[in-house]
Amino acid sequence: MNIILVRHGESVNNLPGSVWMPDPDLTPRGLEQARLLGGRCEGMAVDAILASPTLRTLRTANEISIRKNNMPVQVLHELVEVGTDYPIRGHARALEACPAVLPYGDVPAGRCGDAYDLAIKDPHYLQSRACRVISRVRQAFAREATIVLVGHVGINQYLLAAALWMPRPGFKFSQDNTCVNIINYSWGEDGGERAQLVMMNDTAHLRY
């Protein structure tokens, strides 16, 4: 199995001096980054696309979906950014950003953090959330599958550690906008399994 973990394109909140927005859109540059990422994924084997239900991740996932013959995009709430404590878009609004997104249950009334505990910033909790995501993906898809996860800079730190069976490290993994990280799982003749980091924070598509 290959897990391709990417970060969304540049958002309004990523601009220097920007006024923080709870669910920012991509900038024109960010949309172009997402299109270039989509072009890169066009030549890659992809069996499924999962994304956080935020505007910036859905728009990024949409560009991958388009290049993969409008491959359906599944929303996974636990891919949202660390400390998310605002209402996130339900399916009807998600369709505005990504027409290929599959139906999913809308967030219950209240703030996102109240509904899914996604506002919690405790490192131990975040690591357990990341482990649940990786475990869920690995159980849901075949051993030979290649799965794209479209996430955010903060949660990607924990997802990378969880995917590589690491405790939360005392350092940060660099994660530039639309970067590509690839983790491969393979099995030896003895049945033993290994996780290998094939690629980290790669943005070669932005230099094409």
C-alpha positions as CSV (number, residue, x, y, z in Angstrom):
1,M,0.0,0.0,0.0
2,N,1.0,3.6,-0.7
3,I,-0.3,6.5,1.3
4,I,0.2,9.8,-0.5
5,L,-0.2,12.6,2.0
6,V,-0.5,16.1,0.6
7,R,-1.1,19.5,2.0
8,H,-3.6,21.9,0.4
9,G,-2.6,24.8,-1.9
10,E,-1.9,28.2,-0.5
11,S,-4.8,29.7,1.3
12,V,-5.7,33.3,2.2
13,N,-4.6,32.6,5.8
14,N,-1.1,31.7,4.5
15,L,-0.5,35.2,3.2
16,P,1.7,37.4,5.4
17,G,-0.3,39.9,7.4
18,S,-3.6,38.3,6.5
19,V,-6.6,38.5,8.8
20,W,-7.5,35.0,10.0
21,M,-10.5,33.4,8.5
22,P,-12.2,30.2,9.9
23,D,-12.5,28.4,6.5
24,P,-10.3,30.3,4.0
25,D,-10.4,29.8,0.2
26,L,-7.3,29.2,-1.9
27,T,-5.5,32.2,-3.3
28,P,-5.1,32.3,-7.1
29,R,-1.6,31.1,-6.5
30,G,-2.9,28.3,-4.4
31,L,-5.4,27.2,-7.0
32,E,-2.6,27.1,-9.6
33,Q,-0.5,25.0,-7.1
34,A,-3.5,22.6,-6.8
35,R,-3.8,22.3,-10.6
36,L,-0.1,21.5,-10.9
37,L,-0.5,18.9,-8.1
38,G,-3.4,17.4,-10.0
39,G,-1.3,17.2,-13.1
40,R,1.3,15.4,-11.2
41,C,-1.2,12.9,-9.8
42,E,-2.6,12.3,-13.3
43,G,0.4,10.1,-14.0
44,M,0.3,8.2,-10.7
45,A,-1.8,5.2,-9.8
46,V,-4.5,6.4,-7.4
47,D,-7.3,4.2,-6.0
48,A,-9.1,6.7,-3.7
49,I,-9.0,10.3,-2.6
50,L,-9.8,11.3,1.0
51,A,-9.9,15.0,2.1
52,S,-10.6,17.2,5.1
53,P,-14.0,18.9,4.7
54,T,-12.6,22.4,4.5
55,L,-12.7,24.7,1.5
56,R,-9.0,24.7,0.9
57,T,-8.6,20.9,1.0
58,L,-11.7,20.3,-1.0
59,R,-10.6,22.6,-3.8
60,T,-7.2,20.9,-3.8
61,A,-8.7,17.5,-3.9
62,N,-11.0,18.6,-6.7
63,E,-8.0,19.3,-9.0
64,I,-6.7,15.8,-8.3
65,S,-10.2,14.3,-8.9
66,I,-10.5,16.1,-12.3
67,R,-7.2,14.7,-13.5
68,K,-8.3,11.2,-12.4
69,N,-11.6,11.2,-14.5
70,N,-13.6,12.9,-11.7
71,M,-12.7,10.2,-9.2
72,P,-15.0,10.5,-6.2
73,V,-13.6,12.3,-3.1
74,Q,-14.4,10.9,0.3
75,V,-14.5,13.3,3.3
76,L,-12.8,12.3,6.5
77,H,-13.5,14.7,9.3
78,E,-10.5,13.7,11.3
79,L,-8.2,15.1,8.6
80,V,-9.1,18.6,9.5
81,E,-6.5,20.9,10.9
82,V,-5.2,20.8,14.5
83,G,-7.4,23.0,16.8
84,T,-10.3,23.4,14.4
85,D,-13.1,24.9,16.5
86,Y,-15.5,26.4,13.9
87,P,-18.4,24.9,12.0
88,I,-17.2,23.1,8.9
89,R,-19.1,22.7,5.7
90,G,-21.6,20.0,5.2
91,H,-22.1,18.1,2.0
92,A,-24.3,20.7,0.2
93,R,-21.6,23.3,0.6
94,A,-18.8,20.9,-0.1
95,L,-20.2,20.3,-3.5
96,E,-19.5,23.9,-4.4
97,A,-15.8,23.3,-4.0
98,C,-15.6,19.7,-5.2
99,P,-18.5,18.4,-7.4
100,A,-17.1,14.8,-7.0
101,V,-17.4,14.7,-3.2
102,L,-19.4,11.8,-1.9
103,P,-22.4,12.4,0.4
104,Y,-21.5,12.4,4.1
105,G,-23.3,13.2,7.3
106,D,-23.4,16.9,8.1
107,V,-21.7,18.1,11.2
108,P,-24.1,18.1,14.2
109,A,-25.3,21.5,15.5
110,G,-22.7,23.4,17.4
111,R,-19.1,24.0,16.7
112,C,-16.9,21.5,15.0
113,G,-14.8,21.0,18.2
114,D,-18.0,20.3,20.2
115,A,-19.1,17.7,17.7
116,Y,-16.0,15.7,17.0
117,D,-13.4,16.8,19.6
118,L,-11.3,18.3,16.7
119,A,-10.5,21.4,18.6
120,I,-8.3,19.5,21.1
121,K,-4.7,20.5,20.8
122,D,-3.2,18.0,23.2
123,P,-0.3,16.2,21.4
124,H,-1.2,12.8,22.9
125,Y,-4.8,13.2,21.7
126,L,-3.7,14.4,18.3
127,Q,-1.4,11.4,17.9
128,S,-4.2,9.1,18.7
129,R,-6.4,10.8,16.2
130,A,-3.7,10.4,13.5
131,C,-3.3,6.8,14.4
132,R,-7.0,6.2,13.9
133,V,-6.9,7.8,10.5
134,I,-4.0,5.7,9.3
135,S,-5.5,2.5,10.8
136,R,-8.9,3.3,9.2
137,V,-7.3,3.8,5.8
138,R,-5.2,0.7,5.9
139,Q,-8.2,-1.4,7.0
140,A,-10.5,0.0,4.4
141,F,-8.4,-0.5,1.3
142,A,-6.5,-3.4,-0.3
143,R,-2.8,-4.0,0.4
144,E,-2.0,-3.0,-3.2
145,A,-4.0,0.3,-3.1
146,T,-2.6,3.8,-3.4
147,I,-4.6,6.3,-1.3
148,V,-4.3,10.1,-1.5
149,L,-5.0,12.0,1.8
150,V,-5.5,15.8,1.4
151,G,-4.8,17.5,4.8
152,H,-3.2,20.4,6.5
153,V,0.2,21.4,7.8
154,G,-0.5,20.7,11.5
155,I,-2.3,17.4,11.3
156,N,0.1,16.2,8.6
157,Q,2.8,16.3,11.3
158,Y,0.9,13.7,13.3
159,L,-0.2,11.6,10.3
160,L,3.4,11.2,9.1
161,A,4.5,10.1,12.6
162,A,1.6,7.7,12.9
163,A,2.1,6.3,9.4
164,L,5.8,5.6,10.2
165,W,5.0,4.1,13.6
166,M,6.8,6.9,15.4
167,P,5.9,8.6,18.6
168,R,5.2,12.3,18.2
169,P,8.7,13.6,17.4
170,G,10.2,16.7,19.1
171,F,10.7,18.3,15.7
172,K,8.5,19.4,12.8
173,F,8.2,17.9,9.3
174,S,8.4,20.6,6.7
175,Q,5.1,20.8,4.8
176,D,4.9,23.3,2.0
177,N,1.7,24.0,0.1
178,T,0.7,21.0,-2.1
179,C,3.8,19.1,-1.0
180,V,3.8,15.3,-1.6
181,N,4.7,12.7,1.1
182,I,4.7,9.1,0.2
183,I,4.7,6.2,2.7
184,N,4.9,2.7,1.4
185,Y,4.0,-0.5,3.2
186,S,5.5,-3.7,2.1
187,W,5.6,-7.3,3.3
188,G,8.6,-9.6,3.3
189,E,8.7,-13.4,2.6
190,D,8.6,-14.0,6.4
191,G,5.3,-12.1,6.5
192,G,6.9,-9.2,8.3
193,E,5.8,-5.7,7.4
194,R,7.8,-2.5,7.0
195,A,6.9,1.2,6.5
196,Q,9.2,3.2,4.3
197,L,9.2,6.9,3.7
198,V,9.6,7.2,0.0
199,M,9.2,11.0,-0.4
200,M,8.9,13.9,2.0
201,N,7.7,17.5,1.4
202,D,8.3,17.2,-2.4
203,T,7.1,20.1,-4.5
204,A,8.8,19.2,-7.8
205,H,5.4,19.8,-9.7
206,L,5.7,23.5,-8.8
207,R,8.9,23.8,-10.8
208,Y,7.5,22.5,-14.0
